[in-house]
Structure formats: structure tokens, C-alpha cells
Amino acid sequence: MTETFDPDWLQLREPADHAARPEALATALREALAGAGSAVIRVTDLGSGTGSNLRYLAPRLPRPQHWRLVDHDAGLLAQALAPCAGVEIERQRCDLASDPAVALAGDEALVTGSALLDLVSREWLQRLLAACSGQGAAVLFALSYDGRMRWSRPHPLDADVEAWVNRHQRSDKGFGPALGPAAAATCAEQLEALGYRVQVAASDWRIGVEQAALGAALIEGWVGAAAAIRPERAGDLQAWGDARAQALAAGTVELTVGHQDVLGWR
Ligand SMILES: C[S@@+](CC[C@H](N)C(=O)[O-])C[C@H]1O[C@@H](n2cnc3c(N)ncnc32)[C@H](O)[C@@H]1O
């Protein structure tokens, strides 16, 4: 079972993703890469989609850069473009599910991904990080959902929805049993065990009335995920989703969605 992602959803989330990312990690990465002393910084972006991670990171890192964008979805890859001068891109269509290392060229200074790690399994991540470590690459995985949905005003079903969505997050997304909310903590732990210096920072989404369309799409996905775990509660879940989406659109509630970014470097 392989996950596909709607380009409209990726476009909708991109402003919230970029606003959420901690500048401190990009600064630490820039310093680590500047110290590496290579002429062209070679980057591989796993599960790149249309290139959101490229659009965020490339302007913040030393140039020239060469990016390999890797995804199994040719339609998403085709939409990616170099975001600024001094950045060259290459697209590679590849299914990463069975072996993460197949996507690495072996000469990357940085292996990165955004909104990917919560889909993968512990074993998959271990194999990827061992390969990165073997070639001395820095690693940055951004925007892994960490299991927190926090509403500024409570609803009686919030805790159940969070628990059921988080259980659904652990189901197989094509890479084996998914890490889901444990992704960032597991990544940090595995990097430390490999001898990396590690920095973790929150990249939470803050969703208010101005991001109500993103909130509505997110809530729709959560209602579906929670109903897959508890089908007998589908009616209650739909009522919860309608109430939450209406309140976001009316500006009477705000939502924080927990994410974490993990940087590892030598
Ligand atoms: C949540 S999206 C994130 C996309 C992009 N990194 C971003 O931040 O907008 C996850 C990405 O992983 C890709 N993906 C999922 N399973 C994959 C697989 N087995 N092999 C390669 N790419 C995969 C999807 O096509 C999608 O582009």
C-alpha cells in the first residue's frame, strides 16, 4: 500500500510549513555545510513532492547547490523548479519503500526530507541513517507530526480524536509499521547512537481564521482517519469535524498542530 498526496494539499500546507520551520536549525545547518568546504553542496531530498523543502532551504544555504529530488510520484516531481540562482535540480522517480539507500548518490553533503518521517518505519529509518552516517552526510528531517493537536477551546471529543488519529498514524504507509508521532524522537535517538550532533526544534502549525482552509482540509483527513479506527463513531466524528471547521472559519477557536524538526551533523 503506497500513499499518494494531492498537489492541492501540498500547496495548501506550504505557507504553514514554511512559517513553522525553526530558523535556528537552518542557521546551524548553514554553518555545518560552510565548514565542510566542498565546492558544490550536493543535497538529496527524499519524498520531495513538488519541492517545498527545496523552496524553503535552498535560499538559506551556501551556494552553489545541486539538489536531487526523489519521489515515486512523477506528477509531483514535474512541478518542481529551481527556486533561485546557484541552485541546480535533478528529478529522480523512485519508490523508496523497500530500500531507502537506493535513492542516495553516495556523495551528498545533506540528506533531507520534509513531512516524510512519520510515514516510515523504525527499521527503514535505521537503514537510511546508517547509510547517511557511512558517507558522513548531514541530515535534516523537517515537519514530522508529533501527535499533538491543541485547541484553544475544548470540545468533549478532542482527546478521543487525537488518540484515534494517532493510532491511525502508526499504520503501514508503504514503509512498514509507521513511526507516526514517534518519528522525530526516534530519528534523534538513532542519530545520537550513530555519533551525530543533534538539534531538535518544534515546527508547530498555528492555525487560526486566516488558515481556515488548511484547517478544514486537515480536519476532514482527521475525521476519516479516526473513523477508520472507530467506524461506529463516524457520525459523532463528522459532527465534531463540522463544529471544529465552522469555529475555525468564524475565528472562535485556534489550533496548534505539533511538529518537530531534527538536524544531525558531524
Ligand atoms: C506529505 S508529502 C510531503 C511532500 C514534500 N516533502 C513537502 O513537504 O511538501 C510525502 C511525500 O512522500 C512521497 N512518498 C510517499 N511514499 C513514497 C514512496 N514509497 N517512495 C517515494 N516517495 C514517496 C509522496 O509522493 C509525497 O510527495
The ligand as a Tripos MOL2 file, in Angstrom:
@<TRIPOS>MOLECULE
LIG
   27    29     1     0     0
SMALL
NO_CHARGES

@<TRIPOS>ATOM
      1 C1          3.4500   14.5830    2.9480 C.3       1 LIG1
      2 S1          4.1720   14.5380    1.3690 S.3       1 LIG1
      3 C2          5.4940   15.7190    1.5730 C.3       1 LIG1
      4 C3          5.9990   16.2580    0.2640 C.3       1 LIG1
      5 C4          7.0670   17.3570    0.3970 C.3       1 LIG1
      6 N1          8.2450   16.8720    1.0530 N.3       1 LIG1
      7 C5          6.5020   18.5570    1.1180 C.2       1 LIG1
      8 O1          6.9750   18.8740    2.2080 O.co2     1 LIG1
      9 O2          5.5810   19.1810    0.5430 O.co2     1 LIG1
     10 C6          5.0360   12.9890    1.3310 C.3       1 LIG1
     11 C7          5.7830   12.7370    0.0370 C.3       1 LIG1
     12 O3          6.3660   11.4350    0.0890 O.3       1 LIG1
     13 C8          6.1920   10.8020   -1.1570 C.3       1 LIG1
     14 N2          6.1940    9.3470   -0.9610 N.ar      1 LIG1
     15 C9          5.3090    8.6210   -0.2260 C.ar      1 LIG1
     16 N3          5.6080    7.3050   -0.3050 N.ar      1 LIG1
     17 C10         6.7100    7.2130   -1.1230 C.ar      1 LIG1
     18 C11         7.4930    6.1200   -1.5950 C.ar      1 LIG1
     19 N4          7.1990    4.8520   -1.2670 N.pl3     1 LIG1
     20 N5          8.5560    6.3800   -2.3900 N.ar      1 LIG1
     21 C12         8.8500    7.6660   -2.7460 C.ar      1 LIG1
     22 N6          8.1430    8.7430   -2.3330 N.ar      1 LIG1
     23 C13         7.0860    8.5130   -1.5290 C.ar      1 LIG1
     24 C14         4.8450   11.3100   -1.6590 C.3       1 LIG1
     25 O4          4.6890   11.1710   -3.0530 O.3       1 LIG1
     26 C15         4.8870   12.7680   -1.2060 C.3       1 LIG1
     27 O5          5.4600   13.6100   -2.1720 O.3       1 LIG1
@<TRIPOS>BOND
     1     1     2 1
     2     2     3 1
     3     2    10 1
     4     3     4 1
     5     4     5 1
     6     5     6 1
     7     5     7 1
     8     7     8 2
     9     7     9 1
    10    10    11 1
    11    11    12 1
    12    11    26 1
    13    12    13 1
    14    13    14 1
    15    13    24 1
    16    14    15 ar
    17    14    23 ar
    18    15    16 ar
    19    16    17 ar
    20    17    18 ar
    21    17    23 ar
    22    18    19 1
    23    18    20 ar
    24    20    21 ar
    25    21    22 ar
    26    22    23 ar
    27    24    25 1
    28    24    26 1
    29    26    27 1
@<TRIPOS>SUBSTRUCTURE
     1 LIG1         1 GROUP 0 **** ****
